[in-house]
Amino acid sequence: MENVSIILILLFGITFLSILSKKYKFPFPIVLVLAGVAISLIPGLPVVALDPSIVFIIFLPPLLYAAAWNTSWHNFKASIRPITMAAVGLVLFTTALVALAAHLLIPDLSWPLCFLIGAIVSPPDAVAATSLTQGLGLHPKIITILEGESLVNDASGLIAYKYALAAIAAGNFVFWEAGLNFLIVVVAGIAVGLSIGYLLYIVHKKFICDPIIEVTLTFLTPFASYLLAEHFHFSGVLAVVTTGLYLSFRSSQIFSNQSRIMIYSVWEVIIFILNSLIFILLGLQLRGVMQGIDNYASGDLALYGIVLSAVVILVRFIWILPAAMLPLYFSRKTLSKEKFDRRNMVVFGWAGMRGVVSMAAALALPMTLQNDQPFPHRNLVIYLTFCVILSTLILLGFTLPWIIQKLKLQPYSIAAEEYEVRTYVLAETIAHIEENLSLIQDELLNNIKSKYEVKYNRLQKTDLPANYFGAGKTLAGNIFNEFTQLQMDLITVERKKVEQLHLQGKTSEEILRKIEKELDLEETRLQLEMYH
């Protein structure tokens, strides 16, 4: 009961922090982590422990699923080379160099334990990457690479973690066997994800007709995919990501309009709560982390944390230059196809924030080995992990917007692309009306055709595509937006009139709610139509 009360209090605090973060333009995840750290320093408060099983079973599947759902499959497939190099190559490279640094820096650490530390801190966090890059105006390709890397690298990092842990327990390590098992775990995890995705595609398309049931099933899907894969010791992370990408690509075929509206609304709330809780719980681990390392000198601890954090940050920059240039050098086709902007390499290097998966992996270390001996340097490993997470989140996360500004990267907007899509859809719809509906009554034909022609003509009168950036941005879309705003103003008039009838007792609650829902949906549609 005490834990439930703490969670509820934290949720209230999270809500108020969100309000302050939006008002003062602070990165919300970092605010939550710092708030958690501050709370953990208050004497007398109970220690809030982060249970690794809760992270891996409750938090990780839905957060990964939501991130995969919002990732374009076409963009993901087009960027599969840099994603794979970062998610596998960079993770293993980071693991090796962090292991080397730890072995040289910290006395009495065995090589398997050093590799374990490297495996824990090597994968950047999907939740942090998605949360901290929103609203920065980055090009879709760099966002796809960052999100794709953070979706896949948890799998390679956790697999390396398991093998390092096994090497510590058994005292030996067979490289070829580990490599073969790695391939099996990856391929089988993807196969499980595709199987679950296809099964649920059939279920959604042929058997479900109730929006509430569909929302419930979408919430259970990532857990089913993750737990089934993990039951057979395959990659649950890749299973969830694969299921999310598969169903997202086919979502228009399986959901009704009511289901879509409800699903996105429910998931936005769920992801906000889970994201917020996980970051503040991360900060709350400070007291528990510090309690277990009393036998180390504070100066040594500070040195270990600073050096390993610096290695984790620098390794990413060491990796990206050859990783980005070699494929372009060896492939003329790639060179002619890709416009290479070196500034994006800096953004990629700066976006290597670590997060909750690393913390959960460290906390999941067993207390004892198979021979009942204490797990060597367990508390030190947890402390080093916390240092890397805190330093990368705060240092990189806080300064990423400033770095983008200093690089003078032109903010990318999808408004021009949206303009082209809207124009194409309206033109094709008008052509369909002219070709297929010519036999209906003239009055009905004119009414329906004029509706689409008005929309089309308003689009043609905007200067959005040519002058979206700079001074033109103020004028862009004015004609379109003025008409849309007028419709929204009239909806406000309608809403006030029906509310007036309700207050006077001249309409029932049922009729009020139905008309309110219609007006709310129409206003939401118009708000999405506005150019900002």
TIRONU-782960 format. One record per residue (C-alpha): x negated, y, z. Coordinates in steps of 0.1 Angstrom, whole numbers, plus 2048, in hexadecimal, padded with zeros to 3 digits. Example, Ala and Ser with C-alpha at 12.3 -4.5 7.8 and 13.67 -1.06 7.14 Angstrom:
2
7857D384E
7777F5847
# end
This chain:
532
800800800
7E3817808
7D58127E5
7F781B7D5
7F883B7E9
7D58457DE
7DD83E7BA
7FD8547BC
7EA8707CD
7CF86E7B2
7EA870797
7F78907A6
7D489E7A7
7CD893784
7ED8A5777
7E28C6788
7BE8C277B
7CC8BD758
7DF8DE75B
7C08F0766
7AB8E074B
7C28EB72F
7C490E73D
79F913742
7938FD724
77E8E4738
7788C172A
7928AD73E
77F88C742
76189E751
7778B2768
786892774
76488277A
7578A078D
7778A17A2
77287C7AA
74E8837B5
7598A17CA
77588C7DB
75D8707E2
7468887F5
76289280E
75A88082F
77486A83F
78686181F
78983C816
77282E7FB
7868277DB
7768097CB
7788047A6
7817DF7A0
76F7D3780
78B7BA779
7A47D677A
78F7EA761
78A7CD749
7AE7C074A
7C57DE752
7B27FD744
79C7F1727
7B57DF710
7CF7FB70D
7B581670A
7A28046EF
7C27FB6DD
7CE81F6DD
7AC82A6CF
7AD8106B4
7D18186AC
7C783D6A5
7A9833690
7AF83266A
7A781065C
79C81F63B
78483764C
77881B663
771804645
75F820632
749826650
743802659
71D804653
71582066B
72E813684
71E7F0684
6FB7FF686
7058146A4
71B7FB6B5
7037DE6B2
6E17EB6A8
6E08096BF
6EF7F66DC
6D37DB6DA
6B87F66D4
6C480A6F2
6C57EA707
6A17E26FE
692804704
6A580A724
6997E8730
6757F2727
67881373A
688802758
66C7E8759
651802757
66181A770
67080578B
65B7EC79F
6667C87A4
6807C7788
67F7A7773
6837A974D
6A679974E
6B17B2767
6A37CF753
6B57C2734
6D57C0749
6D27E5752
6CD7ED72D
6EB7D9723
7017EA73D
6F980D733
6F480870D
71880B700
72882E6FE
74B83070B
76982F6F3
77F84370B
76585E711
75D8616EC
7828646E2
78B87C6FE
76D8946FB
76D8976D5
7918A16D2
7978C46C6
7738CB6BC
77A8CD697
7628B168E
7638A266B
77988266A
75B86D65F
74687567E
764870694
76A84E684
746844689
74684F6AE
76783E6B6
76081F6A1
73E81C6B3
74E81F6D5
7698066CC
7517EB6C1
7327F16D6
7447E76F6
7447C46E8
71F7C36DF
7167D3700
72B7BB715
71E79D702
6FA7A8708
7047AE72D
71178A730
6F177B721
6DA790738
6EF786756
6EC76174B
6C6765747
6C477376B
6D9756779
6C873A765
6A5749764
6A174473E
6AD75171D
6AF7406FB
6B075B6E0
6BE7466C2
6D97386D8
6E375A6E4
6E47676C0
6FA74A6B5
71274F6D2
7137746CA
71F76D6A7
7397546B3
74776C6CE
74A7886B5
759775698
7717626AF
77B7826C1
7847926A0
797773695
7AC7736B5
7B47986B0
7BF79168C
7D4774697
7E67876B3
7EA7A569B
7FA78F680
81177D698
81D79D6A7
8227AC684
83A79067C
84C79369E
8507B969A
85B7B7676
87379A677
88179669A
8817B76AE
89B7D26A8
89C7E36CA
8848016CF
8807FA6F5
8757D76EE
85D7E36D3
84D7FC6EB
8497E1705
8397C96ED
8207E36E0
8167E9704
8107C370A
7FE7BD6E9
7DB7C96F3
7DD7B4713
7E7795700
7CA7996E7
7B07A0702
7BA78571A
7BD76A6FF
79A7726F1
78A774713
79B75371D
786741702
76775770B
76976B6EB
7677916E8
78779F6F6
77C7C26EC
7797B96C7
79A7A66C9
7AD7C56D6
79C7DC6BD
7A47C56A0
7C87C16AB
7CC7E76AE
7BD7EE68C
7D27D267B
7F47DD68A
7EC803687
7E67FE661
8087ED65E
81C802678
83281365E
83F7F0653
8497E3675
856801689
877814685
878839689
8878366AC
86C81D6B7
8508336AA
85C8526BD
86083E6DD
83F82B6D9
82984A6D3
83A85C6F0
836840709
8128386FE
80885D702
81285C726
80283A72C
7E184471D
7E0865730
7E5853751
7CC83774A
7B284F73C
7B6867759
7B584C774
79683B766
78185B765
78B866788
785843795
763844785
75A863798
7678547B9
74D8387B7
73184F7C3
7348487E8
7358227E3
7178247CC
7028397E4
70A822802
6F88047F3
6D68147EC
6CB82080E
6AA80C80C
69D8217EE
68C8427F2
6A185F7E5
68586D7D0
68084B7BE
6A68487B9
6A886A7A9
68A862792
699841787
6BB851780
6AC86E76C
69485A758
6AC83E74E
6C7858745
6AE86B730
6A484A71E
6C8842717
6CE865707
6AD8666F4
6AF8436E6
6CF84D6D3
6BC8696C1
69E8526BA
6B68396AA
6CB850694
6B185D67C
6A483C66D
6C782D671
6D684965C
6BA84E643
6AF82B63A
6D0820629
6D0841616
6AC83C60B
6B08185FF
6D281C5EF
6D68365D3
6FB82E5D2
6FF8375F6
6EA8565F2
7008635D5
7208595E7
719869609
71388D610
6FA88C62C
6FC8A8646
6E08A665F
6F48BA678
70C89D67C
6EE888688
6EA8A06A6
70F89E6AE
70D8786AD
6EF8786C3
6FF88F6DC
71F87B6DE
71185D6F1
725860711
726841727
74583973B
75B82174E
75180073B
72D804747
73880B76B
74F7ED76B
7347D775D
71C7E2779
7367DD794
73F7BB786
71C7AE78E
71F7907A6
7147957CA
7007747CA
6EF75D7B1
6F77387AC
6DE72F7C7
6EF7467E0
6D375F7DE
6DD7847DD
6DF7927BA
6BE7A57B6
6C17CB7B8
6E67CB7B2
6EC7ED7C4
6D07FD7B1
6DF7F2790
700801799
6F08217A4
6DC824783
6FB81E76F
70E839781
6F185177B
6F184A756
71784E754
71886E768
6FB87E755
707876732
72B880739
7228A1749
7038AB736
70F89F713
7348A4718
7328C7725
7198D370A
7288C16EC
73F8DE6E2
7228F66E6
70B8E16D0
7268DF6B5
7299056B6
70390A6B5
7018F3697
71A909685
72E8EB679
74D8F7667
76C8EB67A
77D8D1666
7A38D4662
7BB8BB653
7D38D764A
7C88D8625
7CB8B2623
7ED8B4633
7F88CE61A
7EE8B75FC
80089960B
8208AD612
81F8BC5EF
81B89A5DF
83788A5F4
8508A65ED
8488A65C7
84C8815C5
86D8825D8
87B89E5C2
8718895A3
88386B5B3
8A28805B7
8A188B593
89B868585
8B285359B
8CD8695AA
8DA87B58B
8FB86958B
9078745AD
91E8925B2
90F8B35A6
9158C55C7
9058A95DB
8E88A75C3
8E28CD5C4
8E38CD5EA
8CA8B15EF
8B38BD5D3
8B28E05E0
8A88D4603
8888C55F5
8828E15DC
8838FB5F8
8688E760B
8538E35EC
8559085E2
84B913605
82D8FD604
82290C5E2
82492F5F1
80B92860D
7E6932608
7DB917621
7C490260B
7AF91F5FE
7AD93561D
7B191F63B
79092964B
78594B655
79B96A651
7B395763A
7BD941657
7D395C665
7E895E645
7E893A63C
80992963C
81D948647
83994362F
83C91E639
83992665E
85294365E
86D92D64F
866911667
866929685
88793667A
89691367B
88790E69D
89792E6AA
8B992369D
8B49026AF
8AF9156CF
8D09276C8
8E29066C2
8D38F86E2
8DF9166F7
9029136E9
9068EE6F1
8F78F4714
910910719
92D8F8710
91E8DE728
91C8F8745
94190173E
94B8DD740
9568DD71C
9418C0710
93789E71F
91589472B
91387A70F
9198936F3
9018AC703
8E5892704
8EB8876E0
8EB8AA6D2
8CC8B36E7
8BA8956DA
8C289E6B6
8B68C26BB
8978B66CE
88D89F6B2
8938BA697
87F8D36AB
8638BA6B0
8628B468A
8618D9683
8448DE69C
8308C368A
8378D4669
8288F5675
8058FF66A
7EF90B686
# end
